[in-house]
Structure formats: C-alpha cells, structure tokens
Amino acid sequence: MPDGLVSAAEANRDFSKMLRDVEGGARITITKDGKPVAVLSPADASMNLDRSSAHRRMMVMLAEGLPLGFCGGVDRDDVHSR
C-alpha cells in the first residue's frame, strides 16, 4: 500500500498490512466519510529518544519524591469536610 488515503473500514480490515507499509516508510491518511481523520506514519527515532529521556527524568523525580511543604497530620474528617 503506497502513501495515500484509506477508509476507516479498510484500515480496520488491513491494519497489519498498513503497519508493514509504514515500517517501510509509507505515510497513510485514514478517512471517515471521505474526510481525513488520522495519519499513520513512521515513528521518528528522535521522538523515541526524547520520550526515553523524559521517562528517565520522571523516574528520578519519583524516586526522590517531590517536596510538598506539608507538615501536619490530616485525619479522615478533615479530608471530607467542606
């Protein structure tokens, strides 16, 4: 399947083939009622690196914890009072 347009029904039916084509560099626009609604295109390698870097930073933040500036207890009634 070369670059081009496919209907949502065709995309649903031939998704595995479309993925193979996209792996090969194709860019496919999916339409619904003749109007473009999505584009299936190869993932950008730099995007994966950015995502990986962001994930590492997030994991460091989770491990260290974030300072909340809270010093005091809260009981159930405090949480549910308005």
C-alpha positions as a Markdown table, in Angstrom:
| # | Residue | x | y | z |
|---|---|---|---|---|
| 1 | Met | 0.0 | 0.0 | 0.0 |
| 2 | Pro | 1.8 | 3.2 | -1.1 |
| 3 | Asp | 1.3 | 6.6 | 0.5 |
| 4 | Gly | -2.3 | 7.6 | 0.2 |
| 5 | Leu | -5.8 | 7.6 | 1.5 |
| 6 | Val | -7.7 | 4.6 | 3.0 |
| 7 | Ser | -11.1 | 4.5 | 4.6 |
| 8 | Ala | -11.6 | 3.7 | 8.2 |
| 9 | Ala | -13.2 | 0.4 | 7.2 |
| 10 | Glu | -10.2 | -0.6 | 5.0 |
| 11 | Ala | -7.8 | 0.5 | 7.8 |
| 12 | Asn | -9.6 | -1.8 | 10.2 |
| 13 | Arg | -9.6 | -4.7 | 7.8 |
| 14 | Asp | -5.9 | -4.3 | 6.6 |
| 15 | Phe | -4.2 | -2.8 | 9.7 |
| 16 | Ser | -1.4 | -5.3 | 9.8 |
| 17 | Lys | -0.5 | -4.7 | 6.2 |
| 18 | Met | -0.7 | -0.9 | 6.8 |
| 19 | Leu | 1.8 | -1.3 | 9.7 |
| 20 | Arg | 4.2 | -3.2 | 7.4 |
| 21 | Asp | 3.9 | -0.5 | 4.8 |
| 22 | Val | 4.5 | 2.3 | 7.4 |
| 23 | Glu | 7.6 | 0.4 | 8.7 |
| 24 | Gly | 8.8 | 0.7 | 5.1 |
| 25 | Gly | 8.4 | 4.4 | 5.2 |
| 26 | Ala | 4.8 | 4.9 | 3.8 |
| 27 | Arg | 2.5 | 7.6 | 5.2 |
| 28 | Ile | -1.2 | 6.7 | 5.2 |
| 29 | Thr | -4.1 | 9.1 | 5.8 |
| 30 | Ile | -7.2 | 7.4 | 7.2 |
| 31 | Thr | -10.6 | 8.9 | 6.2 |
| 32 | Lys | -14.1 | 8.7 | 7.6 |
| 33 | Asp | -17.0 | 9.7 | 5.4 |
| 34 | Gly | -14.3 | 11.0 | 2.9 |
| 35 | Lys | -12.7 | 13.3 | 5.4 |
| 36 | Pro | -9.2 | 12.8 | 6.8 |
| 37 | Val | -9.3 | 11.9 | 10.5 |
| 38 | Ala | -5.8 | 10.4 | 11.2 |
| 39 | Val | -2.4 | 9.9 | 9.7 |
| 40 | Leu | -0.4 | 6.7 | 10.2 |
| 41 | Ser | 3.3 | 7.5 | 9.7 |
| 42 | Pro | 6.7 | 6.1 | 10.7 |
| 43 | Ala | 7.8 | 7.0 | 14.3 |
| 44 | Asp | 10.6 | 9.5 | 14.4 |
| 45 | Ala | 13.7 | 8.0 | 16.1 |
| 46 | Ser | 14.5 | 11.3 | 17.8 |
| 47 | Met | 11.0 | 11.3 | 19.3 |
| 48 | Asn | 11.8 | 7.9 | 20.9 |
| 49 | Leu | 15.0 | 9.4 | 22.4 |
| 50 | Asp | 13.1 | 12.4 | 23.8 |
| 51 | Arg | 10.4 | 10.1 | 25.3 |
| 52 | Ser | 13.1 | 7.9 | 26.8 |
| 53 | Ser | 14.9 | 10.9 | 28.3 |
| 54 | Ala | 11.6 | 12.2 | 29.7 |
| 55 | His | 10.9 | 8.8 | 31.2 |
| 56 | Arg | 14.3 | 8.7 | 32.9 |
| 57 | Arg | 13.8 | 12.2 | 34.4 |
| 58 | Met | 10.3 | 11.2 | 35.7 |
| 59 | Met | 11.7 | 8.1 | 37.3 |
| 60 | Val | 14.3 | 10.1 | 39.1 |
| 61 | Met | 11.7 | 12.6 | 40.4 |
| 62 | Leu | 9.5 | 9.7 | 41.6 |
| 63 | Ala | 12.4 | 8.1 | 43.4 |
| 64 | Glu | 13.4 | 11.3 | 45.1 |
| 65 | Gly | 9.9 | 12.5 | 45.8 |
| 66 | Leu | 8.6 | 16.0 | 45.5 |
| 67 | Pro | 8.7 | 18.4 | 48.4 |
| 68 | Leu | 5.1 | 19.3 | 49.2 |
| 69 | Gly | 5.8 | 21.7 | 52.0 |
| 70 | Phe | 3.3 | 20.0 | 54.2 |
| 71 | Cys | 4.0 | 19.4 | 57.9 |
| 72 | Gly | 1.0 | 18.2 | 59.8 |
| 73 | Gly | -1.4 | 15.4 | 60.1 |
| 74 | Val | -4.7 | 15.0 | 58.3 |
| 75 | Asp | -7.5 | 12.8 | 59.5 |
| 76 | Arg | -10.4 | 11.5 | 57.6 |
| 77 | Asp | -12.8 | 14.1 | 58.8 |
| 78 | Asp | -10.5 | 16.9 | 57.7 |
| 79 | Val | -10.4 | 15.4 | 54.2 |
| 80 | His | -14.1 | 15.1 | 53.9 |
| 81 | Ser | -15.1 | 18.4 | 55.5 |
| 82 | Arg | -16.2 | 21.2 | 53.2 |
